[in-house]
């Protein structure tokens, strides 16, 4: 009988792992300490990293020292540093120290929480940690929560639960094609993508007009629902947003909830960015009505200092998630099925990482007081920045500032604003992104990194002023 090669891959010895691990931790600590020395936006050109790497994987293994050296010399220069305190583009994120430590332990444990039995700690710590945050945000105490990777996936799950309630036969025989979903013109693209993935069709996603502050108009929403009912459509879901992508506008959730209840529609609230602000008592009025929602998503990996990825889905109807997604083959059945929460039943993923661990570390390390203090700083600096921008005759603020995002533009052409943003980004000292509002190019400045300081914000403002053309042109 032929025998296979007796040689096998050997895992790193504890001594080797300890040596390399210490080196990695030292590098991470130095990176976080000296991160302002790195250009925020990578200066690589497309293809630079590809050209610098071998075309084929190595036949023989390589020492970790060489791999780490290539990480430092090849990979790091190709990074856009999202964890930089002057990363003000898109939505600022930050991986805090305790969150990084939690992520390291998650990787080492490498557990899978698909069912309670497969790792009780995953299921139970997830439920406890989400209950803690639920209480901080003032959400109803009976809401059920699960952690997935991104808000896009959680929006998909919420829409699926809404469909299950309105059209339960869709799971087995497909949908009728009449279901209609409503969301703001300013809503995140994940709402439309979720509808596409569920087979609802883009034409059945109705974009509701917004008011002067970029908030969904309840009067327009009601009119569209009435029109669709008359046309034989079947309205089933409304997606409101508290903190839209372009401007962080806050839809009037209470008024929208009135409409949802009148017509028997599922109300989902996208609080992926803005949700952590509900922890602040003084901002809780912005979230009036969310307790009446059927589901809500919030992303700790945006504004709660948690390494990506970590997105929370809360719902008052976990039974609808189960009806939409539960499918238990024999090999996954356990004796505890009637008593235990089996997270695989509440969505598409079977495998589930231990994402709650890093969030648990963060909430314990900073506590509510530490989190609130940081959020208040970001909001105060954003409002101070908006006031400074508004006071400069060369610039204008283009949207309200309910949270920590400032939308502004130079009082000139779109091309000049693009050039201004590009010039700031090219310095490597900060990174800004853009949107389009009322047909005009607008620069977005998002605060949210736990390491950002007042100086980071206003040093960047001086960069903006430095590169702005003078004198200003009239608004176009």
MITIZA-196125 format. One record per residue (C-alpha): x, y, z; residue in three letters. Coordinates in steps of 0.25 Angstrom, whole numbers, plus 5000, padded with zeros to 4 digits. Example, Ala and Ser with C-alpha at 12.3 -4.5 7.8 and 13.67 -1.06 7.14 Angstrom:
504949825031ALA
505549965029SER
//
This chain:
500050005000UNK
500550144996UNK
500850235008UNK
500750385008UNK
501950475011UNK
502150465026UNK
502550615026UNK
501550715031UNK
501350855033UNK
501750895047UNK
501051005054UNK
501851115060UNK
502451075073UNK
502051155086UNK
503451215086UNK
503351265071UNK
501951315073UNK
502351385086UNK
503551455079UNK
502751495066UNK
501551535075UNK
502251625083UNK
502851695071UNK
501451705065UNK
500851765078UNK
502051865079UNK
501851905064UNK
500351925067UNK
500652005079UNK
501652095072UNK
500652105060UNK
499552165069UNK
500552255077UNK
501252315064UNK
500052295054UNK
500152445050UNK
501452415044UNK
500752335033UNK
500052405021UNK
498652385023UNK
498352355008UNK
499352255001UNK
500252314991UNK
500352184983UNK
499852184969UNK
498952074964UNK
499751944962UNK
500951984970UNK
500751874981UNK
500351774971UNK
501651794963UNK
502451794976UNK
501951654980UNK
502351524974UNK
501451464963UNK
501351334970UNK
501251284984UNK
502551224990UNK
502851074989UNK
503551075002UNK
503151145015UNK
503851275018UNK
504251325032UNK
503251415039UNK
504351525040UNK
504351535025UNK
502851535024UNK
502751645035UNK
503851725028UNK
503051725015UNK
501751765023UNK
502551885027UNK
503151925014UNK
502151885004UNK
500751875010UNK
500851995020UNK
501152095009UNK
499952045001UNK
498952075012UNK
497952185014UNK
497952195029UNK
496552185033UNK
497052185048UNK
497752325046UNK
497252435055UNK
497152525043UNK
496352425034UNK
495152505032UNK
494552445020UNK
493352355018UNK
493052325033UNK
494152335042UNK
494452205049UNK
495452155060UNK
495952035066UNK
496252065080UNK
497251995089UNK
496351905096UNK
495551865083UNK
496851825077UNK
497251735089UNK
495851675088UNK
496051655073UNK
497351585075UNK
496751485085UNK
495651455076UNK
496651415065UNK
497351335075UNK
496151265080UNK
495551245066UNK
494251195071UNK
492951185063UNK
491551215070UNK
490651155060UNK
489851085071UNK
489951105086UNK
490550975088UNK
491651005078UNK
492151115087UNK
491251165098UNK
492151285101UNK
491851345087UNK
490351335089UNK
490251375103UNK
491251495103UNK
490651545090UNK
489251545097UNK
489851615110UNK
490651715102UNK
489551755093UNK
488651775105UNK
489651865111UNK
489651955099UNK
488151945097UNK
488052005111UNK
489052115108UNK
488252155096UNK
486952155103UNK
486352045094UNK
485151955099UNK
485651845109UNK
484951735101UNK
485751755088UNK
486551645083UNK
487951665077UNK
488951595068UNK
490251635062UNK
490651625048UNK
491751685040UNK
491151805033UNK
489951895033UNK
489651855019UNK
489451715023UNK
488651755035UNK
487751835026UNK
487551715017UNK
487151635029UNK
486151735034UNK
485451745020UNK
485451595019UNK
484751595033UNK
483751705028UNK
483451615016UNK
483251495024UNK
482151565032UNK
481451625020UNK
481651505010UNK
482051375017UNK
481851295005UNK
483051364998UNK
484051275006UNK
483451144999UNK
482951194986UNK
483451334983UNK
482851464984UNK
481651524977UNK
482451644971UNK
481451744978UNK
482251774991UNK
482651914991UNK
483751975000UNK
483952125004UNK
485152195008UNK
485752335007UNK
486452394995UNK
487652415005UNK
487652265010UNK
488852175008UNK
488952094996UNK
488851965004UNK
487351985005UNK
487251974990UNK
488251864990UNK
487551785000UNK
486251794992UNK
487051744979UNK
487651624987UNK
486251584992UNK
485651594978UNK
484751704981UNK
485251784969UNK
485751924969UNK
484451984963UNK
483751934976UNK
484752024984UNK
484052164985UNK
484952284988UNK
484252384997UNK
484552524995UNK
485252605006UNK
485152745012UNK
486152855012UNK
486852785023UNK
486952655015UNK
485952585024UNK
484852495019UNK
483552565017UNK
482452485024UNK
481352555015UNK
482052505002UNK
482152365009UNK
480752355012UNK
480352404998UNK
481252304991UNK
480652195000UNK
479252234996UNK
479552234981UNK
480252104982UNK
479052034989UNK
478152094978UNK
479052034967UNK
478951894974UNK
480251894980UNK
480551834994UNK
481351935003UNK
482051855014UNK
483251925019UNK
483852065022UNK
485252095025UNK
485552225032UNK
486952275035UNK
487552345048UNK
488852395042UNK
488852385027UNK
490052365019UNK
490252495012UNK
489852595023UNK
489452515035UNK
488052565034UNK
487052505044UNK
485752455038UNK
484452495047UNK
484352355052UNK
483152375061UNK
482252435049UNK
482752325040UNK
482352225051UNK
480952275051UNK
480852245036UNK
481452105038UNK
480452075049UNK
479252125041UNK
479552045029UNK
480151925036UNK
481551935031UNK
482951885037UNK
483752005041UNK
485251985040UNK
486152095046UNK
487552115040UNK
488452165051UNK
489752105047UNK
490452235048UNK
489652325058UNK
489152215067UNK
490252235078UNK
489852375079UNK
488552325086UNK
489452295098UNK
489552445101UNK
488252485108UNK
488352625102UNK
488252565088UNK
487152465091UNK
486052555086UNK
486652535072UNK
486252385073UNK
484852405077UNK
484052295071UNK
485052185070UNK
484452105081UNK
483252085072UNK
484152025061UNK
484051875057UNK
485551875055UNK
486851955056UNK
488251955052UNK
489452015059UNK
490952005056UNK
491952005067UNK
493052005057UNK
492652145052UNK
492552225065UNK
492752135076UNK
494252115074UNK
494151965071UNK
494951895060UNK
494251855047UNK
493351785046UNK
492251795056UNK
490851825053UNK
489651805062UNK
488251775058UNK
487151795068UNK
485651755066UNK
484451735074UNK
484051615065UNK
485151515066UNK
484151415062UNK
484051475048UNK
485551465046UNK
485451315050UNK
484251295041UNK
485051355029UNK
486351285031UNK
486251165041UNK
486651035033UNK
487250935042UNK
487850805036UNK
488050685045UNK
489550705047UNK
489250835054UNK
488150795063UNK
488450795078UNK
487750745091UNK
487750895095UNK
486950945083UNK
485650975092UNK
486451045102UNK
487651115096UNK
487751225086UNK
488351175073UNK
488851295065UNK
488951225052UNK
487451235052UNK
487351385051UNK
488051405038UNK
488751355026UNK
490151335032UNK
490351195038UNK
491751225043UNK
491851335054UNK
493051405059UNK
493251445073UNK
492951595070UNK
492351625084UNK
493651605091UNK
494351735085UNK
493051815088UNK
493051755102UNK
494451805104UNK
494151945100UNK
492951965108UNK
493551915120UNK
494851995118UNK
494252125115UNK
492952115122UNK
491752195119UNK
492452325124UNK
493652305115UNK
492852275103UNK
491952395105UNK
493152495108UNK
493752455094UNK
492452465087UNK
492152605093UNK
493552655089UNK
493352605074UNK
491952675074UNK
492552805080UNK
493752815071UNK
492852785059UNK
491852905063UNK
493052995066UNK
493652955052UNK
492252985045UNK
492253125052UNK
493653155048UNK
493353115033UNK
492053195033UNK
492753315038UNK
493753315027UNK
493153385015UNK
493953295005UNK
493153175010UNK
491753125013UNK
491153015022UNK
490252925013UNK
489452845023UNK
489052845038UNK
490052785048UNK
489252695057UNK
490452605060UNK
491952605056UNK
491852625041UNK
492052765034UNK
491652775020UNK
492252905014UNK
492752965001UNK
493653074996UNK
492753184989UNK
493253154976UNK
493053054965UNK
492952894966UNK
494352884960UNK
494952984970UNK
494352904981UNK
494852774976UNK
496252834974UNK
496252884988UNK
495852754994UNK
496952684986UNK
497952784990UNK
497752755005UNK
497752605003UNK
499052614995UNK
499752665007UNK
499552535014UNK
499252615027UNK
497652595026UNK
496652525017UNK
495252585013UNK
494252525004UNK
493052584997UNK
491552574993UNK
490652644984UNK
489552734990UNK
488552804981UNK
489352774969UNK
490652834975UNK
491952774979UNK
492052774995UNK
493252745004UNK
492952645015UNK
493752655028UNK
493352545038UNK
493952535052UNK
493852405060UNK
495252345063UNK
495552325078UNK
496952385076UNK
496452515069UNK
496852645076UNK
496352785075UNK
497652815068UNK
497452705058UNK
496152775054UNK
496652915053UNK
498052895047UNK
497252825036UNK
496352955035UNK
497653035033UNK
498052945022UNK
496652965015UNK
496853115016UNK
498253105011UNK
497853034998UNK
496553114996UNK
496553214984UNK
496553354988UNK
495753444986UNK
494553354987UNK
493553344975UNK
492153364976UNK
491353244979UNK
490953154967UNK
//
